[in-house]
């Protein structure tokens, strides 16, 4: 169950962000939607950059 903690958290953040953008009006709903939709995007970009910066073990030849 430990493996699914982060993907589940990202899914919940995305759903909350989408619902607040669709159902909420102005003001705090808009801020909530921006924050909750930006966090998963930032985590994905951070993970992508981290994987591109670290050398891959698969591509090394002995």
Buried (B, 14 or more C-beta within 10 A) or exposed (E): EEEEEEEEEBEEBBEBBEBBBEEBEEEEBEEBBEEBBEBBEEBEEEEEEEEEEEEEEEEEEE
